[in-house]
Amino acid sequence: MLKIIPFLNELAQHNHKSWFDENRNSYQEARAELLDFVENLLKQLSKANPWMLALKPNTCLFRINRDVRFSKNKNPYKTHAGIYMAPGGRNSGNAGFYIHIEPSKSFIGGGVYGPEPNVLKAIRREIYFNAAAFKQIVLNEGFQKTFGQLMDERLKRPPKGFPADFPDMEWLKYKHFVVSHSISNEDIGFDKLLNISVKVCGQMNPFIDFLNHAILNVEELLP
C-alpha cells in the first residue's frame, strides 16, 4: 500500500497544523513515493501521449493545503491526494487524466470538469459535427465496462446555438465531460495502481483526444 494512505487516515483524525508539523517527515516520505509513482506513470503513458514527456511529476501533484478563504470548512489540509496530467500542464484548461487517492474513495477519472462557456461550446460543436465518432468512443464496450456513463449533470433544454431537432441532442446537454473508474483500497499499491492506471487511462485516451481536439478550436468561438 502506498504510504500516503495510512498518512491520510491519520490526517483525517488530526486535521490541524500542530499534528501536521509533528508528522511532516512522514508526509514528505509519502509525497516522495507519490512523485516516484507519477514519474513512472508519465513514462508509461507517454508512449501513447507524447505531450506527457514535457510534464514534471511535481507539477502534476496537487498541494495538500486547502484554500479555506471562502469555505465553511476550515480544516487546513486535504484528506486526499490528487494527480492531474493534461497537455500544457495542470492549469492549462485542457482535458486530462486525474487520479484521486483517498481511503475507500479512490478513483481514476478524466475529461473536462466545469469548462469555461467557450470551451463547453467548442466541445458541443465538435460533437454536433462528429456525433458518430464521439458515440463510437463513449459507447464502445470496453469504455462502457470501464467507466459506464459520463458524469450525469445535464441541461433540461437544448443549449443555445444548436437545432433542437438534432438527433443526438442528449450528448450536447452535458455540463461536464467527465468519466471515472473506482479503485479499491486493495489496489492502492505502487505496482498494482500503476498497472491499473495505465490500463484505465489507455481506455480513456480516445475520449481525452476528442475533447482536446475540440478545445484546440476554442479561439474560433471568441467574440
C-alpha positions as CSV (number, residue, x, y, z in Angstrom):
1,M,0.0,0.0,0.0
2,L,1.2,3.5,-0.8
3,K,2.5,5.4,2.3
4,I,0.0,8.2,1.6
5,I,-3.0,6.0,2.6
6,P,-2.1,5.5,6.3
7,F,-0.9,9.1,6.5
8,L,-4.3,10.3,5.1
9,N,-6.1,8.1,7.6
10,E,-4.3,9.7,10.4
11,L,-4.7,13.2,9.0
12,A,-8.4,12.8,8.8
13,Q,-8.4,12.4,12.6
14,H,-5.9,15.2,13.3
15,N,-6.5,17.8,10.7
16,H,-4.6,20.7,12.3
17,K,-1.2,22.3,11.8
18,S,0.4,21.2,15.0
19,W,-0.1,17.5,14.1
20,F,1.0,18.0,10.6
21,D,4.2,19.7,11.7
22,E,4.9,16.9,14.0
23,N,4.4,14.4,11.2
24,R,5.9,16.4,8.3
25,N,8.6,13.8,7.7
26,S,6.1,11.1,7.2
27,Y,4.2,13.3,4.7
28,Q,7.4,14.1,2.9
29,E,8.2,10.3,2.6
30,A,4.7,9.7,1.3
31,R,4.9,12.6,-1.1
32,A,8.3,11.4,-2.5
33,E,6.8,8.0,-3.1
34,L,3.8,9.6,-4.9
35,L,6.2,11.7,-7.1
36,D,8.1,8.4,-8.0
37,F,4.7,6.9,-8.9
38,V,3.8,9.9,-11.1
39,E,7.2,9.8,-12.8
40,N,6.7,6.1,-13.7
41,L,3.2,6.7,-14.8
42,L,4.2,9.6,-17.1
43,K,6.8,7.3,-18.7
44,Q,4.3,4.6,-19.4
45,L,1.5,6.9,-20.6
46,S,3.8,9.0,-22.8
47,K,4.0,6.1,-25.3
48,A,0.5,7.0,-26.4
49,N,0.6,10.6,-25.2
50,P,4.0,12.2,-26.2
51,W,2.9,15.5,-24.7
52,M,3.5,13.9,-21.3
53,L,7.2,14.0,-21.8
54,A,7.1,17.7,-21.1
55,L,5.4,17.3,-17.7
56,K,7.2,17.2,-14.4
57,P,5.8,15.0,-11.6
58,N,5.7,17.8,-9.0
59,T,3.6,20.0,-11.3
60,C,1.0,17.1,-11.7
61,L,0.6,16.6,-8.0
62,F,-1.9,19.0,-6.2
63,R,-0.8,20.6,-3.0
64,I,-2.2,19.1,0.3
65,N,-3.0,22.5,1.7
66,R,-6.6,23.6,1.3
67,D,-7.8,27.1,0.3
68,V,-10.1,27.9,3.2
69,R,-10.7,31.6,2.4
70,F,-14.2,31.0,1.1
71,S,-15.1,27.7,2.7
72,K,-17.0,27.0,5.9
73,N,-14.7,24.0,6.4
74,K,-11.6,25.5,7.9
75,N,-9.6,22.3,8.1
76,P,-6.2,23.3,6.7
77,Y,-5.4,20.1,4.8
78,K,-7.0,17.9,2.2
79,T,-7.6,14.3,3.2
80,H,-6.9,13.0,-0.4
81,A,-4.1,13.2,-2.9
82,G,-4.8,14.4,-6.4
83,I,-2.8,13.9,-9.6
84,Y,-3.7,15.6,-12.9
85,M,-2.0,15.2,-16.2
86,A,-3.0,17.3,-19.2
87,P,-1.4,18.9,-22.3
88,G,0.2,22.1,-21.2
89,G,0.1,21.3,-17.5
90,R,-2.4,21.2,-14.7
91,N,-3.7,24.7,-15.2
92,S,-4.0,24.6,-19.0
93,G,-7.7,24.1,-19.1
94,N,-7.2,21.1,-21.4
95,A,-8.8,17.7,-20.9
96,G,-6.6,15.3,-19.0
97,F,-6.3,12.3,-16.7
98,Y,-7.0,12.6,-13.0
99,I,-6.1,10.1,-10.2
100,H,-7.7,10.6,-6.8
101,I,-6.2,8.8,-3.9
102,E,-8.3,8.7,-0.7
103,P,-9.0,5.9,1.7
104,S,-12.1,4.0,0.4
105,K,-12.8,6.7,-2.1
106,S,-10.1,6.4,-4.7
107,F,-10.8,6.6,-8.4
108,I,-9.2,7.2,-11.8
109,G,-11.0,9.8,-14.0
110,G,-10.6,12.3,-16.7
111,G,-12.0,14.8,-19.1
112,V,-13.1,18.4,-18.5
113,Y,-15.0,19.4,-15.4
114,G,-16.8,22.8,-15.3
115,P,-15.4,24.1,-18.6
116,E,-15.5,27.8,-19.4
117,P,-18.5,28.6,-21.6
118,N,-16.4,29.0,-24.8
119,V,-14.7,25.6,-24.1
120,L,-18.0,23.9,-23.5
121,K,-19.4,25.4,-26.7
122,A,-16.4,24.1,-28.6
123,I,-16.9,20.6,-27.2
124,R,-20.6,20.6,-28.0
125,R,-19.9,21.9,-31.5
126,E,-17.3,19.1,-32.1
127,I,-19.9,16.5,-31.0
128,Y,-22.5,18.2,-33.2
129,F,-20.3,17.8,-36.3
130,N,-18.8,14.5,-35.3
131,A,-21.5,12.7,-33.3
132,A,-20.8,9.3,-34.9
133,A,-17.1,9.4,-33.9
134,F,-18.0,10.6,-30.3
135,K,-20.6,7.8,-29.8
136,Q,-18.1,5.3,-31.2
137,I,-15.8,6.3,-28.3
138,V,-18.2,6.6,-25.4
139,L,-20.5,3.7,-26.4
140,N,-17.5,1.3,-27.0
141,E,-18.0,-1.9,-25.0
142,G,-14.6,-1.5,-23.2
143,F,-15.2,2.1,-22.4
144,Q,-18.7,1.4,-21.1
145,K,-17.4,-1.5,-18.9
146,T,-14.6,0.7,-17.5
147,F,-16.4,3.9,-16.9
148,G,-20.2,3.5,-17.5
149,Q,-21.9,6.8,-18.2
150,L,-20.5,10.3,-18.3
151,M,-20.9,12.4,-15.1
152,D,-24.6,13.0,-15.4
153,E,-25.3,16.7,-14.9
154,R,-27.2,18.0,-17.9
155,L,-29.3,20.9,-19.2
156,K,-33.0,20.3,-19.2
157,R,-33.3,22.1,-22.6
158,P,-31.1,22.1,-25.7
159,P,-28.2,24.5,-25.4
160,K,-28.4,27.7,-27.4
161,G,-27.0,27.8,-30.9
162,F,-27.9,24.2,-31.8
163,P,-31.0,22.9,-33.5
164,A,-33.5,21.4,-31.1
165,D,-34.2,18.5,-33.5
166,F,-30.6,17.3,-33.6
167,P,-31.0,13.5,-33.1
168,D,-28.1,13.3,-30.6
169,M,-29.1,16.3,-28.6
170,E,-28.8,14.5,-25.3
171,W,-25.0,14.4,-25.7
172,L,-24.9,18.2,-26.1
173,K,-26.8,18.8,-22.9
174,Y,-23.9,17.6,-20.6
175,K,-22.4,20.4,-18.5
176,H,-19.2,18.4,-17.8
177,F,-17.5,15.8,-19.9
178,V,-16.0,13.6,-17.3
179,V,-15.7,9.8,-16.6
180,S,-14.4,7.9,-13.7
181,H,-13.4,4.4,-12.5
182,S,-13.5,3.4,-8.8
183,I,-10.4,1.9,-7.2
184,S,-10.5,-0.3,-4.1
185,N,-8.1,0.2,-1.1
186,E,-6.5,-3.2,-2.1
187,D,-5.4,-1.7,-5.4
188,I,-3.5,1.2,-3.9
189,G,-0.1,-0.4,-4.0
190,F,2.7,1.1,-6.1
191,D,2.9,-1.5,-8.8
192,K,-0.8,-2.5,-8.8
193,L,-2.0,1.0,-9.0
194,L,0.5,1.8,-11.7
195,N,-0.7,-1.2,-13.8
196,I,-4.4,-0.3,-13.3
197,S,-3.8,3.4,-14.1
198,V,-2.0,2.6,-17.3
199,K,-4.9,0.3,-18.4
200,V,-7.7,2.7,-17.4
201,C,-6.0,5.8,-18.9
202,G,-5.4,3.8,-22.1
203,Q,-9.1,3.1,-22.3
204,M,-9.7,6.8,-21.8
205,N,-7.2,8.0,-24.5
206,P,-9.7,8.4,-27.4
207,F,-12.1,10.4,-25.1
208,I,-9.4,12.8,-24.0
209,D,-8.1,13.2,-27.5
210,F,-11.6,14.0,-28.8
211,L,-12.1,16.7,-26.2
212,N,-8.7,18.3,-26.7
213,H,-9.2,18.4,-30.4
214,A,-12.3,20.4,-29.8
215,I,-10.6,22.7,-27.3
216,L,-7.9,23.4,-29.9
217,N,-10.6,25.2,-31.9
218,V,-11.9,27.3,-29.0
219,E,-10.4,30.5,-30.2
220,E,-12.6,30.5,-33.2
221,L,-15.6,30.9,-30.9
222,L,-14.3,34.0,-29.1
223,P,-16.3,37.2,-29.8
